[in-house]
Amino acid sequence: MTHDEAGSGASDKAGTICRALRRAIIEQALEPGASLPEDALGERFGVSRTIARHALGQLAAEGLVELRRNRSAVVATPSWQEARDAFDIRIELERLVVRQLAGRLSKAQLAALRAHVDAEDAARGGATPVSIRLATEFHILLAEMTESPILIRYVSELAYRCCLILSLYSRPHSSECAINEHRLLIEALESGDGETVMKLMHHHLDSVAERALVAQVKPRERDIMAILAPYADAPKPAAKARRKRSLKAAE
């Protein structure tokens, strides 16, 4: 195995941990303030503490994790002002996203957006965290359609951070409003009315922010190994095949 392959493997493993933790945080399996021990993560995902630390550092850069002086890490607990600032910045970024997309989406892209909203509708009435995740992924899908790496990066990071904020502060509400607002956004994007779609996006995200309450929630004490079990991705067939070839080559 070359040095580059080893580095790529470590990066892939850190990415797997990031995806699992991100989803666990978004779906509120891991709550704000929950401890994220490096050794437990390493054991859960079969990696070294160094790789686990690297993944935690990446999530800290996204604002989902807080790193502390004694090398411990916890799920971030944003203050109310940080929460409001995050939504304000997100609103401006996503206004830019829809302005770029208005009247420029292909039939296939519009169909993909509508299929995603149909999935949101199908999940309505089920677990609230899943509805929040799907709603967030709708906004990330829009950003990806701009094909702008910087918009994709910052919209994704802010969207995930806002998910964390909603898990901390939001009051119960019907997801029907958000679904209807997503459908209106798609219609405005298809019509090419940039001014209308920017106003719709501003109103939509501002409404989401206003549904938040200033309420401190005490995290439940739960075993991180059990929490992360559903999120620890099983090795993909391609990855297994590569390992087999590597072992055979080594022999």
C-alpha positions in Angstrom: 0.0 0.0 0.0 1.4 3.4 -1.0 1.5 6.4 1.3 -1.3 8.1 -0.8 -3.5 5.0 -0.5 -3.0 4.9 3.2 -3.9 8.6 3.4 -7.0 8.1 1.3 -8.1 5.2 3.4 -7.8 7.3 6.6 -9.7 10.1 4.9 -12.5 7.7 3.8 -12.8 6.4 7.4 -13.0 9.9 8.9 -15.6 10.7 6.3 -17.7 7.7 7.3 -17.6 8.8 10.9 -18.5 12.4 9.9 -21.5 11.2 7.9 -22.7 8.9 10.7 -22.3 11.5 13.5 -23.9 14.3 11.3 -26.9 12.2 10.7 -27.2 11.1 14.3 -27.1 14.7 15.4 -29.6 15.8 12.7 -32.0 13.0 13.7 -31.5 14.0 17.4 -30.2 10.6 18.4 -27.3 12.6 19.7 -28.5 15.7 21.5 -26.7 19.0 22.2 -24.2 18.5 25.0 -23.8 14.7 24.4 -20.3 13.5 25.0 -18.3 12.1 22.0 -15.4 10.1 23.4 -12.6 9.4 20.9 -12.0 5.9 22.2 -15.7 5.0 21.9 -15.9 6.3 18.4 -12.7 4.4 17.4 -14.2 1.2 18.8 -17.6 1.7 17.2 -16.1 2.4 13.7 -13.0 0.2 14.0 -10.5 3.1 13.6 -7.7 4.7 15.6 -8.3 7.5 18.0 -6.3 9.7 15.6 -8.9 9.2 12.8 -11.8 9.7 15.2 -10.1 13.0 16.4 -9.8 14.1 12.7 -13.5 13.4 12.1 -14.4 15.4 15.3 -12.2 18.3 14.1 -14.1 18.4 10.8 -17.5 18.4 12.5 -16.2 21.2 14.9 -15.3 23.3 11.8 -19.0 22.8 10.7 -20.2 24.0 14.1 -21.8 20.7 15.0 -19.2 19.7 17.7 -17.4 21.6 20.4 -13.8 20.6 21.2 -12.7 21.2 24.8 -9.3 21.7 26.4 -8.9 18.2 27.8 -9.4 16.8 24.3 -13.0 15.8 25.0 -15.7 16.6 22.5 -19.4 17.2 22.8 -22.3 17.9 20.4 -22.4 21.7 20.2 -24.9 23.7 22.1 -25.4 27.0 20.2 -26.5 30.1 22.1 -29.7 31.8 21.1 -27.7 34.7 19.4 -25.6 32.2 17.5 -28.8 30.5 16.4 -30.3 33.7 15.2 -27.1 34.7 13.4 -26.9 31.3 11.7 -30.4 31.6 10.3 -29.8 35.2 9.2 -26.7 34.2 7.2 -28.4 31.1 5.8 -31.3 33.2 4.5 -29.0 35.5 2.6 -27.1 32.5 1.1 -30.2 30.6 0.1 -31.7 33.8 -1.5 -28.5 33.8 -3.7 -29.0 30.1 -4.5 -32.6 30.4 -5.7 -31.7 33.6 -7.6 -29.1 31.7 -9.6 -31.5 28.8 -10.2 -34.6 30.7 -11.2 -35.7 29.7 -14.7 -32.5 27.6 -15.3 -33.5 24.2 -13.9 -33.8 21.3 -16.3 -36.9 19.1 -16.3 -34.8 16.3 -14.7 -33.8 18.7 -11.9 -37.3 19.9 -11.3 -38.5 16.3 -11.2 -35.8 15.5 -8.6 -36.9 18.3 -6.4 -40.6 17.3 -6.6 -39.6 13.6 -5.9 -37.8 14.8 -2.8 -40.8 16.8 -1.6 -43.0 13.8 -2.2 -40.6 11.9 0.2 -41.0 14.6 2.7 -44.8 14.3 2.4 -44.6 10.5 2.8 -42.6 11.0 6.0 -45.1 13.5 7.4 -46.7 12.2 10.6 -43.8 10.1 11.5 -40.7 10.9 13.5 -40.1 14.7 13.6 -36.3 14.4 13.3 -36.6 12.5 10.0 -38.9 15.2 8.7 -36.4 17.9 9.7 -33.5 15.9 8.0 -35.5 15.6 4.8 -36.4 19.3 4.8 -32.8 20.1 5.3 -31.7 17.9 2.5 -34.1 19.7 0.1 -32.2 22.9 0.7 -28.8 21.1 0.2 -30.1 19.6 -3.1 -31.0 23.2 -4.3 -27.4 24.3 -3.4 -25.9 21.3 -5.3 -27.9 22.3 -8.4 -26.0 25.6 -8.6 -22.8 23.5 -9.1 -20.9 26.2 -7.1 -18.5 24.5 -4.6 -18.5 27.5 -2.3 -22.3 27.7 -2.1 -22.7 24.0 -1.7 -20.1 24.0 1.2 -21.5 26.9 3.1 -25.2 26.2 2.6 -24.6 22.6 3.7 -22.7 23.6 6.8 -25.3 26.2 7.8 -28.2 23.9 7.0 -26.8 21.1 9.3 -26.0 23.7 12.0 -29.6 24.9 11.8 -30.8 21.3 12.2 -28.9 21.2 15.5 -30.4 24.5 16.5 -33.9 23.2 15.8 -33.2 20.1 17.9 -32.3 22.4 20.8 -34.8 25.2 20.6 -37.7 24.4 18.3 -41.3 23.9 19.5 -43.5 21.1 18.0 -45.1 22.1 14.7 -46.7 20.6 11.6 -44.4 19.8 8.8 -47.2 20.4 6.3 -46.4 24.1 6.1 -42.8 23.5 5.2 -43.8 21.0 2.5 -46.2 23.4 1.0 -43.6 26.1 1.0 -41.1 23.8 -0.7 -43.7 23.2 -3.5 -44.2 26.9 -3.9 -40.4 27.4 -4.2 -40.3 24.8 -7.0 -43.1 26.5 -8.9 -41.4 29.9 -8.6 -38.1 28.4 -9.7 -39.7 26.8 -12.7 -41.5 30.0 -13.7 -38.2 31.9 -13.6 -39.5 34.6 -11.3 -36.3 35.4 -9.4 -37.8 38.2 -7.2 -40.7 36.0 -6.1 -38.6 33.0 -5.3 -36.1 35.0 -3.2 -39.0 36.5 -1.2 -40.5 33.0 -0.8 -37.1 31.6 0.4 -36.7 34.5 2.9 -40.2 34.0 4.3 -39.8 30.2 4.5 -36.5 30.2 6.4 -37.5 33.1 8.6 -40.7 31.2 9.6 -38.5 28.2 10.4 -36.3 30.4 12.6 -39.3 31.9 14.3 -40.6 28.5 15.3 -37.6 28.2 17.7 -38.1 28.8 21.4 -35.4 29.9 23.9 -35.4 26.8 26.0 -32.5 24.9 27.5 -32.9 21.2 27.2 -30.9 18.9 29.5 -29.3 16.1 27.4 -30.4 12.5 28.3 -27.7 10.2 29.4 -27.4 7.5 26.8 -24.7 5.1 25.7 -22.9 6.4 22.6 -22.1 2.9 21.4 -25.8 2.0 21.3 -26.8 5.4 19.8 -24.3 5.1 16.9 -25.0 1.4 16.1 -27.6 2.2 13.3 -25.4 5.0 11.9 -22.1 3.0 11.6 -22.0 2.2 7.9 -21.3 -1.4 7.0 -18.3 -1.9 4.7 -19.4 -1.4 1.1 -19.0 -4.4 -1.3 -16.5 -2.4 -3.4 -14.4 -1.6 -0.3 -14.4 -5.3 0.7 -13.2 -6.2 -2.8 -10.4 -3.7 -2.6 -9.3 -5.1 0.7 -9.3 -8.7 -0.7 -7.2 -7.6 -3.6 -4.8 -5.8 -1.3 -4.4 -8.9 0.9 -3.9 -11.1 -2.1 -1.2 -8.7 -3.5 0.5 -8.7 -0.1 0.7 -12.5 -0.2 
